[in-house]
Amino acid sequence: MAHITLKHALVSIIFAFVIYIFSINYQLTISNIRLIYKPTFYHGKEINKNFFEGWYYKTVTSNAKESLIVIPGIYKSTSHSDEKSHAFVMVIRGGYECLYYRYNISEFSVENGDFTIKIGQNKFNENIIVLSLSSTRLVPSTDIEYESYVNLVVKDWKKILGRELDPSSLKTSIIKHPYIPYSVRGYISFNNTTPYPFTYSSPTVMGPFAYIPFLECNHGVVSMSHKSFGMIEFVNMIHNGIVENRIDLENGFGYIEKDWGVNFPKSWIWSQSNTFINEVKEDFKSSSILVSVADFPLISPDNPLYNVPYLRNFLSLFRLAGRIIVFYHAKSDITYNFSTYDFFSKIVNLEITMDDFAKQYVKLHVVNTVNGLNLEIDIMRKVGSGIPLRAPSKQFGKMALTIEESLDAELHVKLWKSGENSKEVIFNDIAVAGGLEIVGDVMQLVNKLTTR
């Protein structure tokens, strides 16, 4: 009987894969296969609909006092002719609402042969950012969108707190940052980038999961750490084109990652920083930590087989809780990996807690059971101070305001090796200006990861 069950399971998976290849996402599957060893490249060239791709550029000033996030990308709706399809550039900095510049799909282009994206007069690759963003391109969020965002955040908080509270009392903790319709211009160059180390068994930061070409969401790291040079200006066109703010990014700290696919995960925890206190004054690039824990389907609910009643429950079993945990140690130039696909690594502890109206905490401890390496990460941020960001959403059928991103999280990172009678500390420092996202029912995600 067990043999028959296993046989039916294997046949179902193969059948699902074959149908998936010829379903609405077959173009993405083919693109992922074609670019398996070039994750930084644009994947949507031959994809007409139901697709997103975005590159996340984070740059922090040399004194770690100010962060700038720039996200160029493209969103293709479920209909090729849908007016919701567009290219975009997001600009995020602490204390202000996100600036969302919208462009026509026709204004998005890729230079052949390398990773260079052009959106209007703006240019992006692994070495430079050139910005010429006019305030006439801005699309501010509406009151309805913001209210929906607030409700989503409060819903997530209540699950972390584990009890019912008056939503209005939680809503008062959410800071609504000022929105100023700036034009943004400037240039940033990057020096001594640190790509994720390539191997055929782990061609991207997703490890062997990179060889599964039909995942809903894919993740890549362009550079774990590098130095930046340049300046960005914020011009208030309402006030006669006055340059109200300049961000000096000379000798700053940089990080670049990307996502592409058809939908973001159901829930996730993401955090990153490469501005460690004891390394900030050094001229060389710094160490870098990346944590990404997510709930995602191995076989997408878009698969036509989900319409078959007796297969729906079976296919839903292929929803995984996975983790990407990577630490780059700048001094030794070594990348340590504690991700799901490192079979010798396991989670010792994962906790998410929250004070009612003050702080939010993430505690994570992972260990490699073979070499004795331990990595502890304690993350803290102020509740409600994050910035609302748009992301591709099947639920809303557009780029919707669904993410609270903090730019001022603090991460305590400790890496050590345990022996029989000793404990060798390799790294122990605090990172500031950290990014942090906690989205969806993360308590269910924690339970999946800690009850195996």
Residue pairs with C-beta under 8 A, 6 or more apart in sequence:
9 314
12 305
12 311
12 314
12 315
13 299
13 318
15 305
16 299
16 303
16 305
16 315
17 214
19 303
19 304
19 305
20 26
20 29
20 214
20 299
20 300
20 303
21 29
21 214
23 302
23 303
23 304
24 49
24 50
24 302
25 50
25 214
25 262
25 300
25 302
27 46
27 47
27 48
27 51
28 43
28 47
28 51
28 213
28 214
28 261
28 262
29 213
29 214
30 46
30 213
31 43
31 44
31 45
31 46
31 47
32 43
32 213
32 214
32 215
32 218
33 213
35 41
35 43
36 203
36 210
36 211
36 213
37 198
37 203
38 115
39 203
39 204
39 210
39 218
39 220
39 258
40 115
40 126
40 220
40 222
40 258
41 114
41 115
42 53
42 110
42 115
42 117
43 51
43 53
43 218
43 260
44 51
44 53
44 74
44 76
44 260
45 110
47 76
48 76
48 80
49 76
49 77
49 78
49 79
49 80
49 82
49 85
50 76
50 77
50 78
50 262
51 74
51 75
51 76
51 260
51 261
51 262
52 73
52 74
52 75
52 76
52 259
52 260
52 261
52 262
52 392
52 399
53 73
53 74
53 258
53 259
53 260
54 71
54 72
54 73
54 74
54 258
54 259
54 260
55 71
55 72
55 73
55 117
55 124
55 222
55 256
55 257
55 258
56 69
56 71
56 256
56 257
56 258
56 259
57 69
57 70
57 71
57 72
57 124
57 129
57 188
57 254
57 255
57 256
58 67
58 68
58 69
58 254
58 255
58 256
58 272
58 435
59 67
59 68
59 69
59 70
59 188
59 228
59 249
59 252
59 253
59 254
59 255
60 66
60 67
60 68
60 252
60 253
60 254
60 274
60 275
60 433
61 67
61 247
61 248
61 249
61 252
62 249
62 250
62 251
62 252
62 253
62 280
63 280
64 253
64 275
64 277
64 280
64 432
64 433
65 433
66 93
66 94
66 247
66 433
67 93
67 94
67 407
67 408
67 433
67 435
68 91
68 92
68 93
68 232
68 247
68 249
69 90
69 91
69 92
69 93
69 405
69 407
69 435
70 89
70 90
70 91
70 92
70 124
70 129
70 131
71 88
71 89
71 90
71 92
72 87
72 88
72 89
72 90
72 117
72 119
72 122
72 124
73 87
73 88
73 89
73 90
74 86
74 87
74 88
74 105
74 108
75 84
75 85
75 86
75 87
75 88
75 392
75 398
75 399
76 85
76 105
77 84
77 85
77 397
77 398
78 397
79 85
84 397
84 398
84 399
85 105
86 102
86 103
86 104
86 105
86 399
87 102
87 103
87 104
87 105
87 107
87 108
87 119
88 100
88 101
88 102
88 103
88 119
88 390
88 399
89 101
89 103
89 119
89 122
89 131
89 133
90 98
90 99
90 100
90 101
90 389
90 390
91 98
91 99
91 101
91 131
91 133
91 184
92 98
92 99
92 387
92 389
92 405
92 407
93 247
93 407
94 387
94 407
94 408
95 177
95 178
96 177
96 178
96 179
96 180
96 387
97 140
97 141
97 176
97 177
97 178
97 179
97 180
97 387
97 388
98 387
98 388
98 389
98 390
99 133
99 138
99 181
99 182
99 184
100 138
100 139
100 140
100 141
100 390
101 133
101 134
101 137
101 138
101 139
102 137
102 138
102 139
103 119
103 120
103 137
107 119
107 120
108 117
108 118
108 119
109 117
109 118
110 116
110 117
110 118
111 118
114 125
115 125
115 126
115 222
116 123
116 124
116 125
117 123
117 124
117 125
118 124
120 132
120 137
121 130
121 132
122 129
122 130
122 131
122 132
122 133
123 129
123 130
124 130
126 190
126 193
126 222
126 223
126 256
127 189
127 190
127 193
128 187
128 188
128 189
128 190
129 186
129 187
129 188
129 230
130 187
131 184
131 185
131 186
131 187
131 232
132 185
133 183
133 184
133 185
134 183
135 181
135 182
135 183
135 235
135 237
138 181
140 179
140 181
141 149
141 388
141 390
141 401
145 400
145 401
146 176
146 388
146 401
148 400
148 401
149 388
149 401
149 402
149 404
150 171
150 174
151 167
152 402
153 174
153 384
153 404
154 167
154 170
154 171
154 174
156 438
156 439
156 440
156 441
156 442
157 170
157 354
157 383
158 164
158 165
158 167
158 170
159 441
159 442
159 443
159 444
160 352
160 353
160 354
160 360
160 438
160 442
160 443
161 354
161 356
162 443
165 356
169 357
170 357
172 357
173 357
173 383
173 384
174 384
175 384
175 385
177 387
180 234
180 236
180 244
181 236
181 237
181 238
182 234
182 235
182 236
182 237
182 244
182 245
183 234
183 235
183 237
183 241
184 232
184 233
184 234
184 235
185 232
185 233
185 235
186 230
186 231
186 232
186 233
186 247
187 230
187 231
188 228
188 229
188 230
188 232
188 249
188 254
189 228
189 229
189 230
190 223
190 226
190 227
190 228
190 229
190 254
190 256
191 226
191 227
191 228
191 229
192 226
192 227
192 284
192 285
193 222
193 223
193 226
193 254
193 256
194 223
194 224
194 225
194 226
194 285
194 288
194 328
195 221
195 222
195 223
195 224
196 204
196 205
196 220
196 221
196 224
196 326
196 335
197 335
201 207
201 208
202 208
202 210
202 337
202 341
203 210
203 211
204 210
204 219
204 220
204 221
205 219
205 220
205 221
205 290
205 324
205 326
205 339
206 218
206 219
206 220
206 324
206 341
207 337
207 339
207 340
207 341
207 342
208 341
209 215
209 322
209 340
209 341
210 218
212 298
214 299
214 300
215 261
215 296
215 298
215 300
216 261
216 262
216 263
216 265
216 296
216 297
216 300
216 302
217 259
217 260
217 261
217 262
217 263
217 264
217 265
217 294
217 296
218 259
218 260
218 261
219 257
219 258
219 259
219 292
219 324
220 257
220 258
220 259
220 260
221 256
221 257
221 258
221 290
221 326
222 256
222 257
222 258
223 254
223 255
223 256
224 255
224 274
224 288
224 290
224 326
224 328
224 335
225 253
225 254
225 255
225 274
225 285
225 286
225 287
225 288
225 328
225 330
226 253
226 254
226 255
226 256
226 285
227 251
227 252
227 253
227 254
227 283
227 284
227 285
228 249
228 250
228 251
228 252
228 253
228 254
229 249
229 250
229 251
229 252
230 249
230 250
231 246
231 247
231 248
231 249
231 250
232 246
232 247
232 249
233 243
233 245
233 246
234 243
234 244
234 245
234 246
234 247
235 241
235 242
235 243
235 244
236 242
236 243
236 244
251 283
253 274
253 275
253 280
253 285
253 286
254 274
255 272
255 274
255 288
257 272
257 290
262 300
262 302
262 392
262 394
263 300
263 392
263 393
263 394
264 391
264 392
264 393
264 402
264 439
265 294
265 295
265 296
265 440
266 294
266 295
266 296
266 297
266 319
266 440
266 441
267 294
267 295
267 439
267 440
267 441
267 442
267 444
267 445
268 292
268 293
268 294
268 295
268 437
268 439
268 440
268 442
268 445
269 291
269 292
269 293
269 294
269 352
269 362
269 437
269 438
269 439
269 442
269 445
270 291
270 292
270 293
270 294
270 435
270 436
270 437
271 289
271 290
271 291
271 362
271 377
271 379
271 409
271 411
271 434
271 435
271 436
271 437
272 288
272 289
272 290
272 291
272 434
272 435
273 288
273 289
273 409
273 411
273 431
273 432
273 433
273 434
273 435
274 285
274 286
274 287
274 288
274 289
274 328
274 431
275 286
275 431
275 432
275 433
275 434
276 286
276 287
276 413
276 429
276 430
276 431
277 429
277 430
277 431
277 432
278 429
279 286
279 287
279 330
279 429
280 286
284 330
285 330
286 330
287 327
287 328
287 329
287 330
287 331
287 413
287 427
287 429
288 327
288 328
288 330
289 326
289 327
289 328
289 377
289 411
289 413
289 431
290 324
290 325
290 326
290 327
291 323
291 324
291 325
291 362
291 364
291 377
291 379
292 323
292 324
292 325
293 321
293 322
293 323
293 324
293 325
293 350
293 445
293 449
294 321
294 322
294 323
294 445
295 319
295 320
295 321
295 440
295 444
295 445
295 448
296 319
296 320
296 322
297 316
297 318
297 319
297 320
298 318
298 319
298 320
299 305
299 315
299 318
303 315
305 311
305 315
306 312
306 315
321 445
321 448
321 449
322 339
322 340
323 338
323 339
323 340
323 347
323 366
323 449
324 339
324 340
325 337
325 338
325 339
325 345
325 364
325 366
325 375
326 335
326 336
326 337
326 338
326 339
327 335
327 336
327 338
327 375
327 413
327 415
327 427
328 334
328 335
328 336
329 335
329 336
329 415
329 426
329 427
336 373
336 375
336 415
337 345
338 345
338 366
338 367
338 368
338 373
338 375
339 345
342 368
344 368
344 369
344 370
344 371
345 366
345 367
345 368
345 369
346 366
346 367
346 369
347 364
347 365
347 366
347 449
347 450
348 365
348 366
348 367
348 374
349 363
349 364
349 365
349 450
350 362
350 363
350 364
350 365
350 446
350 449
350 450
351 361
351 362
351 363
351 364
351 446
352 360
352 361
352 362
352 363
352 438
352 442
352 443
352 446
353 360
353 361
353 363
354 360
354 361
354 383
355 383
357 383
358 382
358 383
359 380
359 381
359 382
359 383
360 380
360 381
360 382
360 383
360 438
361 378
361 379
361 380
362 377
362 378
362 379
362 380
362 436
362 438
363 377
363 378
363 379
364 375
364 376
364 377
364 378
364 379
365 374
365 375
365 376
365 377
366 374
366 375
367 373
367 374
367 375
368 374
371 417
372 417
372 418
372 419
373 415
373 416
373 417
374 414
374 415
374 416
374 417
374 418
375 413
375 414
375 415
376 412
376 413
376 414
376 415
377 411
377 412
377 413
377 414
378 411
378 412
379 409
379 410
379 411
379 412
379 434
379 436
380 409
380 410
381 406
381 408
381 409
381 410
381 434
381 436
382 406
382 408
385 406
385 408
386 404
386 405
386 406
386 407
386 436
386 437
387 404
387 405
387 406
387 407
388 401
388 403
388 404
389 401
389 402
389 403
389 404
389 405
390 399
390 400
390 401
390 402
390 403
391 399
391 400
391 402
391 403
392 399
392 400
393 399
393 400
393 402
396 402
402 439
403 437
403 439
404 437
404 438
404 439
405 435
405 436
405 437
406 434
406 435
406 436
406 437
407 433
407 434
407 435
408 432
408 433
408 434
409 434
409 435
409 436
410 430
410 431
410 432
410 434
411 430
411 431
411 434
412 429
412 430
412 431
413 427
413 428
413 429
413 430
413 431
414 425
414 427
414 428
415 425
415 426
415 427
415 428
416 423
416 424
416 425
416 426
416 428
417 423
417 424
417 426
418 424
